[in-house]
Amino acid sequence: MATYWNKLIISGKKAELYQYETPIHVGQKKKTKKKAQRRTKEQVMAEVKQNEDSAFQIEVMRDFSLRRTRARIVRLIDSNPDLKVFITLTFNYDVPGLKEANPVFKKFIKRLKRKRPDLKYIAVPEFQKDEDYYGRPKPNGGSVHYHLLVNFEMASSELEALWQVGFVKINRVKHINHMGLYISKYVGKNLFDVRYFGMRKILSSKNLEQPIIITVLKEIKEFMTNAIGNIPPLFEKSYRSDWLGMIRYRLYGT
């Protein structure tokens, strides 16, 4: 079992340093448990609502899931600076769930790869508002749409012909230093919507560069000495975790 007190995450030109008051243990052998029967999303939500602290638990889970997902998006985008074209895909018919929408999206990606074999992308599915223009509730909730960041430029008419089921909006993003933060704003509080249960919240190509994670203290010190030196952090804060005690966080980069 390995133990570490520091963690360095390198995403392109960004570096994040975490220092923990309580050590983190990895590789600990877990006790074998009987395979539990998979619960449905309705059962999970019912159990949470029955708990006397449900409102607090829901808010904590929502906030943690949102921060973790946004951080993953930001790091992936920072690690892939060639992702510079922002696309929104919408359906021209009602698609209320990801179970119906994701297969359509995957077919679109297959068609797109035939045109762009070097395709790299990050996609975030999102639900439209549950009310119509007049404020009336929609029977099945808001329809699905997708926000994508890709590494190529293409005419909207050509892209719509590949999408086949709706409308395409293209935004060629320029002069934005923190692209990850710009895109992650589209991931909102509805990330905890029960319609996301059991579904992937981020869809991405397998050829993306991944953030580098270092937990060996010697390697962290070498990086901080050689790559960071006396450069001050762009941002830093200290906060308390119920599990790890005080955590010091610093962000370096451009």
Backbone as CSV, one residue per row, in Angstrom:
resi,resn,N_x,N_y,N_z,CA_x,CA_y,CA_z,C_x,C_y,C_z
1,MET,0.848,-1.194,0.000,0.000,0.000,0.000,0.886,1.247,0.000
2,ALA,0.605,2.173,-0.933,1.380,3.406,-1.046,0.679,4.547,-0.316
3,THR,1.482,5.508,0.130,0.957,6.659,0.849,1.572,7.936,0.287
4,TYR,0.762,8.970,0.114,1.323,10.247,-0.324,0.625,11.409,0.377
5,TRP,1.369,12.518,0.498,0.882,13.728,1.163,0.726,14.888,0.174
6,ASN,1.270,14.727,-1.017,1.250,15.783,-2.031,0.821,15.196,-3.369
7,LYS,0.126,16.001,-4.167,-0.272,15.564,-5.505,-0.124,16.724,-6.476
8,LEU,0.528,16.437,-7.604,0.730,17.439,-8.646,0.002,16.982,-9.904
9,ILE,-0.843,17.857,-10.453,-1.571,17.549,-11.678,-1.137,18.543,-12.743
10,ILE,-0.556,18.034,-13.842,-0.058,18.882,-14.929,-0.988,18.723,-16.128
11,SER,-1.597,19.842,-16.545,-2.518,19.849,-17.684,-2.040,20.889,-18.685
12,GLY,-1.264,20.468,-19.673,-0.709,21.424,-20.625,0.225,22.392,-19.933
13,LYS,-0.105,23.677,-19.985,0.718,24.709,-19.366,0.277,25.040,-17.944
14,LYS,-0.661,24.279,-17.423,-1.158,24.494,-16.064,-0.639,23.400,-15.128
15,ALA,-0.362,23.777,-13.887,0.070,22.814,-12.875,-0.678,23.112,-11.578
16,GLU,-1.259,22.075,-10.983,-2.001,22.213,-9.733,-1.304,21.390,-8.656
17,LEU,-1.019,22.013,-7.533,-0.340,21.337,-6.434,-1.265,21.257,-5.231
18,TYR,-1.513,20.028,-4.761,-2.311,19.788,-3.559,-1.381,19.285,-2.458
19,GLN,-1.511,19.841,-1.252,-0.762,19.386,-0.085,-1.767,19.060,1.014
20,TYR,-1.709,17.814,1.502,-2.721,17.306,2.425,-2.196,17.215,3.859
21,GLU,-3.045,17.549,4.810,-2.703,17.416,6.221,-2.710,15.943,6.628
22,THR,-3.629,15.174,6.057,-3.762,13.746,6.342,-3.302,12.954,5.123
23,PRO,-2.469,11.946,5.302,-1.967,11.185,4.147,-3.073,10.430,3.419
24,ILE,-2.859,10.230,2.123,-3.791,9.470,1.290,-3.176,8.106,1.015
25,HIS,-3.936,7.071,1.256,-3.461,5.703,1.050,-4.084,5.126,-0.224
26,VAL,-3.248,4.546,-1.062,-3.728,3.924,-2.301,-3.225,2.487,-2.377
27,GLY,-3.984,1.669,-3.073,-3.578,0.281,-3.255,-3.949,-0.620,-2.111
28,GLN,-4.777,-0.120,-1.174,-5.195,-0.940,-0.049,-6.165,-2.015,-0.513
29,LYS,-5.897,-3.229,-0.124,-6.736,-4.336,-0.544,-8.086,-4.251,0.135
30,LYS,-9.119,-4.295,-0.683,-10.470,-4.199,-0.150,-11.027,-5.577,0.166
31,LYS,-11.872,-5.609,1.169,-12.515,-6.859,1.521,-13.502,-7.270,0.433
32,THR,-13.544,-8.555,0.177,-14.460,-9.058,-0.830,-15.888,-8.973,-0.314
33,LYS,-16.728,-8.357,-1.108,-18.123,-8.210,-0.730,-19.017,-8.969,-1.700
34,LYS,-20.153,-9.358,-1.190,-21.116,-10.003,-2.069,-21.614,-8.995,-3.085
35,LYS,-21.791,-9.442,-4.285,-22.242,-8.570,-5.348,-23.655,-8.089,-5.049
36,ALA,-23.796,-6.765,-4.954,-25.101,-6.194,-4.637,-25.937,-6.046,-5.897
37,GLN,-27.220,-6.166,-5.725,-28.120,-6.001,-6.851,-28.172,-4.522,-7.224
38,ARG,-28.015,-4.238,-8.490,-27.984,-2.854,-8.956,-29.352,-2.204,-8.769
39,ARG,-29.349,-1.043,-8.104,-30.591,-0.332,-7.867,-30.949,0.544,-9.063
40,THR,-32.216,0.785,-9.231,-32.665,1.675,-10.281,-32.518,3.115,-9.808
41,LYS,-32.561,4.059,-10.742,-32.430,5.466,-10.362,-33.606,5.904,-9.491
42,GLU,-34.781,5.302,-9.707,-35.936,5.637,-8.887,-35.725,5.195,-7.444
43,GLN,-35.132,4.018,-7.244,-34.869,3.523,-5.900,-33.832,4.386,-5.178
44,VAL,-32.795,4.796,-5.896,-31.758,5.633,-5.292,-32.347,6.961,-4.836
45,MET,-33.115,7.616,-5.695,-33.693,8.904,-5.346,-34.697,8.772,-4.195
46,ALA,-35.432,7.660,-4.176,-36.399,7.438,-3.093,-35.693,7.301,-1.752
47,GLU,-34.547,6.588,-1.734,-33.798,6.394,-0.496,-33.229,7.721,0.013
48,VAL,-32.740,8.543,-0.915,-32.184,9.841,-0.517,-33.277,10.737,0.053
49,LYS,-34.439,10.746,-0.597,-35.527,11.606,-0.151,-36.097,11.177,1.199
50,GLN,-36.005,9.883,1.507,-36.531,9.380,2.770,-35.657,9.760,3.956
51,ASN,-34.400,10.048,3.699,-33.476,10.398,4.768,-33.811,11.781,5.329
52,GLU,-33.729,11.941,6.635,-34.094,13.208,7.266,-33.159,14.343,6.875
53,ASP,-31.937,13.996,6.432,-30.989,15.021,6.006,-30.891,15.076,4.486
54,SER,-31.927,14.667,3.808,-31.866,14.519,2.356,-31.528,15.820,1.641
55,ALA,-32.121,16.934,2.081,-31.870,18.204,1.411,-30.390,18.566,1.470
56,PHE,-29.788,18.372,2.661,-28.369,18.672,2.820,-27.517,17.710,1.987
57,GLN,-27.844,16.413,2.029,-27.072,15.412,1.288,-27.125,15.661,-0.207
58,ILE,-28.315,15.989,-0.706,-28.458,16.252,-2.131,-27.585,17.430,-2.547
59,GLU,-27.559,18.488,-1.738,-26.766,19.664,-2.065,-25.274,19.350,-2.038
60,VAL,-24.830,18.568,-1.040,-23.417,18.192,-0.947,-23.011,17.333,-2.143
61,MET,-23.843,16.347,-2.481,-23.539,15.468,-3.611,-23.530,16.236,-4.926
62,ARG,-24.471,17.161,-5.066,-24.553,17.959,-6.284,-23.316,18.834,-6.433
63,ASP,-22.924,19.490,-5.346,-21.772,20.387,-5.390,-20.487,19.628,-5.675
64,PHE,-20.312,18.453,-5.028,-19.102,17.663,-5.235,-19.032,17.152,-6.672
65,SER,-20.147,16.631,-7.185,-20.175,16.108,-8.545,-19.908,17.209,-9.557
66,LEU,-20.485,18.381,-9.325,-20.296,19.504,-10.231,-18.843,19.945,-10.268
67,ARG,-18.215,20.110,-9.095,-16.822,20.560,-9.033,-15.889,19.536,-9.661
68,ARG,-16.120,18.260,-9.395,-15.269,17.205,-9.942,-15.381,17.139,-11.465
69,THR,-16.604,17.242,-11.980,-16.803,17.172,-13.425,-16.216,18.391,-14.118
70,ARG,-16.423,19.567,-13.538,-15.854,20.777,-14.131,-14.333,20.731,-14.132
71,ALA,-13.749,20.236,-13.040,-12.290,20.141,-12.964,-11.752,19.203,-14.039
72,ARG,-12.446,18.088,-14.261,-12.017,17.143,-15.292,-12.085,17.777,-16.679
73,ILE,-13.146,18.520,-16.950,-13.281,19.194,-18.241,-12.154,20.199,-18.448
74,VAL,-11.916,21.022,-17.431,-10.878,22.053,-17.528,-9.514,21.413,-17.795
75,ARG,-9.196,20.339,-17.068,-7.885,19.702,-17.239,-7.728,19.060,-18.610
76,LEU,-8.779,18.435,-19.109,-8.721,17.828,-20.439,-8.499,18.886,-21.514
77,ILE,-9.211,20.000,-21.399,-9.081,21.063,-22.395,-7.712,21.722,-22.305
78,ASP,-7.222,21.960,-21.091,-5.884,22.546,-20.933,-4.802,21.625,-21.485
79,SER,-5.056,20.311,-21.450,-4.083,19.339,-21.962,-4.144,19.204,-23.478
80,ASN,-5.187,19.780,-24.098,-5.369,19.673,-25.550,-5.672,21.048,-26.136
81,PRO,-4.652,21.910,-26.271,-4.866,23.289,-26.725,-5.337,23.411,-28.172
82,ASP,-5.303,22.305,-28.945,-5.781,22.363,-30.324,-7.301,22.291,-30.424
83,LEU,-7.989,22.102,-29.294,-9.453,22.122,-29.286,-9.910,23.577,-29.227
84,LYS,-10.299,24.127,-30.372,-10.567,25.560,-30.425,-11.904,25.930,-31.068
85,VAL,-12.660,24.936,-31.542,-13.946,25.231,-32.176,-15.070,24.670,-31.313
86,PHE,-15.988,25.544,-30.928,-17.080,25.175,-30.023,-18.359,24.984,-30.830
87,ILE,-18.989,23.815,-30.691,-20.171,23.460,-31.480,-21.318,23.074,-30.554
88,THR,-22.522,23.505,-30.885,-23.727,23.068,-30.185,-24.609,22.301,-31.161
89,LEU,-25.029,21.107,-30.768,-25.898,20.259,-31.583,-27.260,20.164,-30.912
90,THR,-28.316,20.474,-31.637,-29.664,20.360,-31.095,-30.509,19.471,-32.005
91,PHE,-31.520,18.850,-31.422,-32.435,17.996,-32.174,-33.619,18.821,-32.693
92,ASN,-34.149,18.424,-33.857,-35.343,19.083,-34.377,-36.613,18.321,-33.992
93,TYR,-36.476,17.428,-33.024,-37.624,16.731,-32.441,-37.320,16.489,-30.967
94,ASP,-38.326,16.105,-30.207,-38.180,15.977,-28.760,-37.407,14.712,-28.393
95,VAL,-36.277,14.881,-27.711,-35.469,13.759,-27.222,-35.228,14.002,-25.731
96,PRO,-36.057,13.452,-24.857,-36.006,13.795,-23.431,-34.928,13.100,-22.617
97,GLY,-34.298,12.028,-23.155,-33.338,11.270,-22.350,-32.053,10.948,-23.084
98,LEU,-30.972,10.727,-22.299,-29.675,10.399,-22.881,-29.661,8.991,-23.472
99,LYS,-30.511,8.121,-22.959,-30.576,6.760,-23.483,-30.971,6.777,-24.949
100,GLU,-31.829,7.727,-25.331,-32.233,7.860,-26.725,-31.269,8.735,-27.520
101,ALA,-30.696,9.745,-26.859,-29.868,10.722,-27.560,-28.453,10.228,-27.846
102,ASN,-27.829,9.555,-26.871,-26.423,9.171,-27.026,-26.149,8.258,-28.220
103,PRO,-27.007,7.265,-28.537,-26.765,6.457,-29.744,-26.761,7.300,-31.021
104,VAL,-27.619,8.324,-31.074,-27.653,9.223,-32.228,-26.345,10.015,-32.305
105,PHE,-25.887,10.481,-31.147,-24.633,11.233,-31.099,-23.456,10.364,-31.534
106,LYS,-23.414,9.110,-31.106,-22.319,8.209,-31.465,-22.282,7.944,-32.962
107,LYS,-23.442,7.820,-33.599,-23.484,7.632,-35.057,-22.951,8.867,-35.776
108,PHE,-23.270,10.044,-35.218,-22.750,11.290,-35.777,-21.231,11.325,-35.698
109,ILE,-20.677,10.913,-34.568,-19.222,10.892,-34.396,-18.575,9.937,-35.400
110,LYS,-19.190,8.793,-35.652,-18.652,7.845,-36.636,-18.616,8.467,-38.035
111,ARG,-19.690,9.163,-38.402,-19.723,9.821,-39.714,-18.684,10.935,-39.786
112,LEU,-18.527,11.656,-38.678,-17.574,12.758,-38.640,-16.139,12.245,-38.757
113,LYS,-15.853,11.096,-38.147,-14.502,10.529,-38.204,-14.118,10.123,-39.620
114,ARG,-15.098,9.751,-40.435,-14.795,9.418,-41.825,-14.306,10.652,-42.577
115,LYS,-14.830,11.816,-42.184,-14.398,13.076,-42.798,-13.116,13.606,-42.160
116,ARG,-13.000,13.389,-40.858,-11.867,13.897,-40.083,-11.254,12.760,-39.272
117,PRO,-10.380,11.950,-39.882,-9.784,10.810,-39.165,-9.009,11.209,-37.914
118,ASP,-8.505,12.460,-37.883,-7.733,12.939,-36.728,-8.625,13.645,-35.709
119,LEU,-9.912,13.386,-35.742,-10.873,14.063,-34.869,-10.521,13.912,-33.394
120,LYS,-10.526,15.042,-32.699,-10.433,15.068,-31.239,-11.620,15.891,-30.742
121,TYR,-12.260,15.421,-29.677,-13.422,16.165,-29.186,-13.668,15.898,-27.705
122,ILE,-14.321,16.863,-27.092,-14.901,16.724,-25.751,-16.341,17.188,-25.876
123,ALA,-17.290,16.386,-25.406,-18.705,16.732,-25.519,-19.381,16.644,-24.157
124,VAL,-20.267,17.578,-23.911,-21.045,17.607,-22.672,-22.529,17.636,-23.037
125,PRO,-23.295,16.594,-22.688,-24.743,16.629,-22.940,-25.436,17.495,-21.900
126,GLU,-26.475,18.180,-22.315,-27.209,19.065,-21.414,-28.693,19.012,-21.760
127,PHE,-29.533,19.292,-20.765,-30.972,19.316,-20.992,-31.452,20.761,-21.123
128,GLN,-32.346,20.993,-22.074,-32.956,22.310,-22.209,-33.933,22.538,-21.047
129,LYS,-34.461,23.727,-20.946,-35.376,24.054,-19.855,-36.604,23.149,-19.885
130,ASP,-37.126,22.856,-18.696,-38.307,21.998,-18.586,-39.604,22.743,-18.862
131,GLU,-39.503,24.020,-19.221,-40.683,24.812,-19.539,-40.584,25.346,-20.966
132,ASP,-41.724,25.548,-21.606,-41.711,26.093,-22.951,-41.621,27.621,-22.907
133,TYR,-41.745,28.244,-24.056,-41.591,29.700,-24.181,-42.579,30.447,-23.286
134,TYR,-43.769,29.858,-23.053,-44.826,30.509,-22.278,-44.798,30.112,-20.790
135,GLY,-43.750,29.360,-20.366,-43.630,28.974,-18.973,-44.414,27.738,-18.596
136,ARG,-44.972,27.063,-19.586,-45.732,25.846,-19.315,-44.787,24.653,-19.234
137,PRO,-44.968,23.765,-18.237,-44.066,22.608,-18.099,-44.194,21.643,-19.269
138,LYS,-43.055,21.128,-19.725,-43.056,20.133,-20.794,-43.316,18.757,-20.189
139,PRO,-44.163,17.949,-20.801,-44.533,16.637,-20.231,-43.335,15.745,-19.920
140,ASN,-42.330,15.732,-20.807,-41.168,14.848,-20.640,-39.904,15.604,-20.234
141,GLY,-40.045,16.867,-19.874,-38.870,17.650,-19.528,-38.176,18.196,-20.770
142,GLY,-37.105,18.945,-20.557,-36.382,19.553,-21.668,-35.638,18.542,-22.510
143,SER,-35.498,18.848,-23.786,-34.824,17.950,-24.716,-33.303,18.031,-24.561
144,VAL,-32.632,17.005,-25.000,-31.166,16.920,-24.915,-30.519,17.743,-26.026
145,HIS,-29.404,18.367,-25.718,-28.533,18.928,-26.746,-27.085,18.726,-26.292
146,TYR,-26.141,18.932,-27.186,-24.733,18.644,-26.897,-23.868,19.878,-27.162
147,HIS,-22.917,20.103,-26.260,-21.880,21.112,-26.459,-20.576,20.373,-26.718
148,LEU,-19.897,20.717,-27.819,-18.648,20.047,-28.181,-17.533,21.054,-28.384
149,LEU,-16.341,20.629,-28.083,-15.131,21.362,-28.427,-14.304,20.440,-29.295
150,VAL,-13.936,20.880,-30.524,-13.252,20.016,-31.481,-11.992,20.687,-32.014
151,ASN,-11.206,19.918,-32.750,-9.901,20.382,-33.241,-9.901,20.666,-34.737
152,PHE,-11.047,21.053,-35.315,-11.091,21.324,-36.754,-12.147,22.388,-37.033
153,GLU,-12.114,22.910,-38.253,-13.133,23.851,-38.697,-13.870,23.251,-39.881
154,MET,-15.186,23.456,-39.926,-16.019,22.901,-40.982,-17.228,23.805,-41.162
155,ALA,-17.712,23.923,-42.373,-18.894,24.745,-42.644,-20.098,24.168,-41.907
156,SER,-20.959,25.039,-41.387,-22.117,24.572,-40.628,-23.041,23.711,-41.475
157,SER,-23.156,24.023,-42.774,-24.013,23.224,-43.652,-23.486,21.799,-43.792
158,GLU,-22.169,21.659,-43.889,-21.561,20.333,-43.991,-21.723,19.558,-42.692
159,LEU,-21.605,20.274,-41.567,-21.740,19.636,-40.267,-23.194,19.218,-40.016
160,GLU,-24.147,20.032,-40.450,-25.555,19.683,-40.291,-25.917,18.452,-41.122
161,ALA,-25.280,18.320,-42.289,-25.532,17.146,-43.133,-25.044,15.876,-42.447
162,LEU,-23.998,15.996,-41.641,-23.494,14.844,-40.899,-24.331,14.588,-39.642
163,TRP,-24.797,15.644,-38.997,-25.625,15.504,-37.796,-26.981,14.885,-38.144
164,GLN,-27.615,15.381,-39.202,-28.812,14.801,-39.816,-30.119,14.973,-39.037
165,VAL,-30.078,15.294,-37.760,-31.306,15.262,-36.953,-31.637,16.605,-36.311
166,GLY,-31.043,17.692,-36.824,-31.344,18.963,-36.185,-30.433,20.074,-36.639
167,PHE,-30.127,20.963,-35.705,-29.431,22.194,-36.032,-28.037,22.258,-35.395
168,VAL,-27.164,23.005,-36.034,-25.772,23.121,-35.593,-25.410,24.596,-35.452
169,LYS,-24.770,24.933,-34.351,-24.250,26.285,-34.157,-22.758,26.182,-33.903
170,ILE,-21.968,26.945,-34.661,-20.508,26.895,-34.543,-19.991,28.227,-34.021
171,ASN,-19.129,28.163,-33.020,-18.495,29.348,-32.459,-16.996,29.125,-32.455
172,ARG,-16.288,29.831,-33.339,-14.833,29.716,-33.389,-14.237,30.621,-32.309
173,VAL,-13.870,30.005,-31.209,-13.431,30.747,-30.031,-12.005,31.255,-30.229
174,LYS,-11.817,32.545,-30.005,-10.488,33.149,-30.139,-10.196,34.045,-28.934
175,HIS,-8.911,34.163,-28.656,-8.428,35.093,-27.629,-9.002,34.787,-26.251
176,ILE,-9.157,33.502,-25.934,-9.585,33.098,-24.597,-8.464,32.280,-23.961
177,ASN,-7.870,32.794,-22.900,-6.733,32.124,-22.276,-7.161,30.916,-21.455
178,HIS,-8.331,30.987,-20.849,-8.782,29.905,-19.980,-9.962,29.189,-20.633
179,MET,-9.673,28.484,-21.726,-10.712,27.823,-22.501,-11.501,26.818,-21.667
180,GLY,-10.794,26.086,-20.790,-11.466,25.083,-19.974,-12.550,25.693,-19.110
181,LEU,-12.253,26.842,-18.493,-13.240,27.520,-17.651,-14.399,28.037,-18.498
182,TYR,-14.090,28.500,-19.698,-15.124,29.021,-20.602,-16.122,27.930,-20.964
183,ILE,-15.630,26.725,-21.269,-16.508,25.634,-21.678,-17.225,25.018,-20.487
184,SER,-16.541,24.913,-19.354,-17.128,24.234,-18.199,-18.327,24.975,-17.630
185,LYS,-18.530,26.233,-18.009,-19.682,26.973,-17.491,-20.992,26.370,-17.993
186,TYR,-20.916,25.587,-19.069,-22.123,24.954,-19.596,-22.546,23.746,-18.768
187,VAL,-21.684,23.333,-17.834,-22.050,22.249,-16.920,-22.653,22.885,-15.688
188,GLY,-23.948,22.818,-15.541,-24.637,23.522,-14.471,-25.086,22.618,-13.343
189,LYS,-25.893,23.187,-12.463,-26.391,22.456,-11.301,-27.256,21.264,-11.687
190,ASN,-27.837,21.285,-12.902,-28.687,20.161,-13.301,-27.883,18.906,-13.603
191,LEU,-26.565,18.981,-13.338,-25.734,17.795,-13.509,-26.197,16.672,-12.591
192,PHE,-26.861,17.023,-11.494,-27.357,16.018,-10.558,-28.767,15.564,-10.931
193,ASP,-29.282,16.042,-12.050,-30.595,15.622,-12.540,-30.635,14.098,-12.626
194,VAL,-31.745,13.506,-12.177,-31.878,12.041,-12.160,-31.727,11.463,-13.560
195,ARG,-31.940,12.277,-14.594,-31.815,11.781,-15.972,-30.366,11.481,-16.360
196,TYR,-29.403,11.963,-15.545,-27.994,11.629,-15.775,-27.595,10.319,-15.113
197,PHE,-28.465,9.756,-14.299,-28.113,8.579,-13.509,-27.669,7.429,-14.408
198,GLY,-26.474,6.883,-14.122,-25.956,5.756,-14.888,-25.436,6.120,-16.258
199,MET,-25.409,7.413,-16.610,-24.962,7.851,-17.928,-23.687,8.690,-17.781
200,ARG,-22.859,8.669,-18.807,-21.626,9.462,-18.785,-21.943,10.937,-18.948
201,LYS,-21.311,11.761,-18.127,-21.540,13.200,-18.167,-20.574,13.909,-19.108
202,ILE,-19.483,13.237,-19.451,-18.522,13.782,-20.407,-18.250,12.714,-21.467
203,LEU,-18.365,13.076,-22.734,-18.053,12.177,-23.845,-16.813,12.734,-24.538
204,SER,-15.831,11.894,-24.805,-14.589,12.398,-25.393,-13.932,11.333,-26.258
205,SER,-13.086,11.787,-27.175,-12.347,10.866,-28.038,-11.200,10.231,-27.264
206,LYS,-10.786,9.059,-27.685,-9.742,8.318,-26.975,-8.343,8.870,-27.237
207,ASN,-8.198,9.723,-28.251,-6.866,10.232,-28.601,-6.512,11.542,-27.912
208,LEU,-7.266,11.924,-26.899,-6.951,13.144,-26.159,-5.721,12.946,-25.271
209,GLU,-4.923,13.984,-25.154,-3.844,13.980,-24.181,-4.458,14.069,-22.787
210,GLN,-3.965,13.260,-21.859,-4.523,13.226,-20.516,-3.636,14.011,-19.537
211,PRO,-4.227,14.594,-18.503,-3.411,15.267,-17.482,-2.437,14.278,-16.839
212,ILE,-1.281,14.786,-16.442,-0.268,13.965,-15.781,-0.406,14.144,-14.268
213,ILE,-0.500,13.036,-13.543,-0.651,13.084,-12.093,0.604,12.505,-11.432
214,ILE,1.237,13.286,-10.556,2.461,12.866,-9.866,2.232,12.921,-8.362
215,THR,2.555,11.844,-7.670,2.405,11.809,-6.207,3.722,11.499,-5.498
216,VAL,4.789,11.245,-6.264,6.105,10.978,-5.677,6.758,12.307,-5.310
217,LEU,7.079,12.497,-4.035,7.557,13.781,-3.540,8.824,14.248,-4.264
218,LYS,9.752,13.340,-4.531,11.001,13.707,-5.214,10.711,14.286,-6.591
219,GLU,9.804,13.652,-7.331,9.471,14.115,-8.674,8.730,15.455,-8.625
220,ILE,7.885,15.635,-7.617,7.180,16.912,-7.452,8.170,18.043,-7.183
221,LYS,9.146,17.787,-6.285,10.144,18.810,-5.967,10.979,19.170,-7.196
222,GLU,11.343,18.169,-8.012,12.125,18.427,-9.222,11.344,19.303,-10.192
223,PHE,10.061,18.994,-10.358,9.234,19.799,-11.268,9.089,21.221,-10.751
224,MET,8.809,21.367,-9.466,8.620,22.696,-8.896,9.892,23.526,-8.994
225,THR,11.055,22.884,-8.854,12.337,23.593,-8.931,12.673,23.974,-10.368
226,ASN,12.545,23.018,-11.286,12.984,23.232,-12.668,11.957,23.972,-13.531
227,ALA,10.662,23.688,-13.333,9.643,24.277,-14.200,8.966,25.509,-13.593
228,ILE,8.852,25.561,-12.284,8.149,26.665,-11.636,9.110,27.689,-11.048
229,GLY,10.101,27.202,-10.321,11.084,28.115,-9.726,10.431,29.105,-8.779
230,ASN,10.681,30.399,-9.024,10.140,31.454,-8.162,8.852,32.076,-8.702
231,ILE,8.258,31.464,-9.716,7.025,31.999,-10.302,5.890,31.909,-9.277
232,PRO,5.213,32.998,-8.985,4.113,32.946,-7.998,2.890,32.232,-8.585
233,PRO,2.070,31.644,-7.750,0.875,30.960,-8.242,-0.150,31.944,-8.788
234,LEU,-0.930,31.484,-9.777,-2.023,32.291,-10.295,-3.151,32.381,-9.272
235,PHE,-3.275,31.324,-8.491,-4.354,31.249,-7.507,-3.940,30.273,-6.418
236,GLU,-4.327,30.557,-5.189,-4.058,29.628,-4.096,-5.104,29.790,-2.996
237,LYS,-5.374,28.697,-2.321,-6.312,28.741,-1.204,-6.074,27.535,-0.305
238,SER,-6.553,27.627,0.930,-6.527,26.510,1.872,-7.952,26.265,2.336
239,TYR,-8.328,25.012,2.441,-9.681,24.677,2.874,-9.650,23.365,3.642
240,ARG,-10.702,23.123,4.388,-10.772,21.919,5.223,-11.676,20.878,4.602
241,SER,-11.209,19.624,4.636,-11.991,18.478,4.189,-12.318,17.607,5.387
242,ASP,-13.544,17.060,5.423,-13.941,16.202,6.534,-13.097,14.931,6.597
243,TRP,-12.520,14.531,5.469,-11.764,13.281,5.412,-10.246,13.500,5.474
244,LEU,-9.770,14.631,4.938,-8.327,14.830,4.798,-7.783,15.993,5.618
245,GLY,-8.619,16.635,6.400,-8.151,17.771,7.187,-7.898,18.973,6.292
246,MET,-6.901,19.778,6.623,-6.591,20.969,5.834,-5.904,20.588,4.524
247,ILE,-6.299,21.248,3.460,-5.703,21.027,2.144,-5.252,22.382,1.607
248,ARG,-4.014,22.442,1.160,-3.500,23.652,0.535,-3.446,23.435,-0.970
249,TYR,-4.040,24.357,-1.731,-4.113,24.217,-3.189,-3.444,25.432,-3.845
250,ARG,-2.607,25.146,-4.879,-1.971,26.218,-5.642,-2.045,25.897,-7.136
251,LEU,-2.360,26.909,-7.939,-2.435,26.773,-9.398,-1.360,27.621,-10.034
252,TYR,-0.554,27.019,-10.907,0.507,27.709,-11.627,0.253,27.593,-13.134
253,GLY,0.756,28.561,-13.878,0.662,28.477,-15.334,0.390,29.816,-15.966
254,THR,-0.071,29.764,-17.225,-0.342,30.988,-17.998,-1.788,31.019,-18.418
